[in-house]
């Protein structure tokens, strides 16, 4: 398993309960595929550098996790289909440190 960092921006219209449900759903996808969630940080609502889907703000969430290759494919598929996620980026951490 390798360590990955997932940063996604959620819809600003989500309340705290809705955002927590989204984060829980993403964590559930990771663990169902055999991964481990190491750290979750909800960074709060921030202004975007440019409008995304006509939104000027978004709620940022950062997740560190140990994932297998199969889990990555399922996670990205789920994030693309979710209307609550404006943007996401998934980066392997050992590539950055090298």
C-alpha positions in Angstrom: 0.0 0.0 0.0 1.1 3.5 -0.7 0.3 6.7 1.0 -1.9 9.2 -0.9 -3.2 12.7 -0.3 -6.7 13.5 -1.4 -7.9 17.1 -1.5 -11.4 17.9 -2.7 -13.6 20.9 -2.8 -17.2 20.4 -1.9 -20.3 22.5 -2.8 -20.5 25.6 -0.6 -24.3 25.0 -0.2 -23.6 21.9 2.0 -24.3 22.4 5.6 -22.0 20.9 8.3 -24.0 17.7 8.5 -24.0 17.3 4.7 -20.3 17.8 4.5 -19.7 15.3 7.3 -21.8 12.8 5.4 -19.8 13.4 2.2 -16.5 12.9 4.1 -17.8 9.7 5.8 -18.9 8.4 2.3 -15.4 9.0 0.9 -13.8 7.3 3.9 -16.1 4.4 3.5 -15.1 3.9 -0.1 -11.5 3.9 0.9 -11.9 1.3 3.7 -14.3 -0.9 1.6 -11.5 -1.2 -1.0 -9.0 -2.3 1.6 -7.4 1.1 2.3 -6.7 2.8 5.6 -7.6 6.4 6.4 -4.7 8.0 8.2 -5.8 11.6 8.7 -8.8 13.8 7.9 -8.8 17.6 8.0 -11.7 19.7 7.2 -10.1 23.0 6.2 -13.3 25.0 6.0 -14.9 27.2 3.4 -12.6 29.3 1.2 -12.9 31.6 -1.8 -11.9 29.9 -5.0 -9.3 31.5 -7.3 -11.7 31.3 -10.2 -15.4 30.2 -10.5 -16.0 26.5 -10.8 -19.5 25.4 -11.9 -20.6 29.0 -11.2 -19.5 28.7 -7.6 -17.0 31.3 -6.0 -16.5 29.4 -2.7 -16.0 25.8 -1.6 -15.4 23.7 1.4 -12.0 22.1 1.4 -11.3 18.7 2.8 -7.8 17.0 3.0 -7.5 13.2 3.6 -4.3 11.2 3.9 -4.8 7.5 3.3 -3.0 4.2 2.5 -4.6 2.8 -0.7 -4.2 0.0 -3.2 -4.5 0.6 -6.9 -8.0 -0.9 -7.1 -9.2 1.5 -4.4 -7.9 4.5 -6.4 -10.0 3.6 -9.5 -13.2 3.2 -7.4 -12.5 6.4 -5.4 -11.9 8.5 -8.5 -15.0 7.1 -10.2 -17.1 8.0 -7.2 -15.7 11.5 -6.9 -16.4 12.2 -10.6 -20.0 11.1 -10.2 -20.7 13.0 -7.0 -22.5 16.3 -7.6 -21.3 17.5 -4.2 -17.6 17.5 -5.2 -16.5 20.5 -7.4 -12.9 19.5 -7.8 -10.5 16.9 -6.4 -6.8 16.0 -6.7 -5.2 12.7 -5.6 -1.5 12.7 -5.2 0.9 9.9 -4.2 3.0 11.4 -1.3 6.2 9.4 -1.9 6.5 10.9 -5.4 6.6 14.4 -3.9 9.2 13.7 -1.2 11.6 12.0 -3.6 
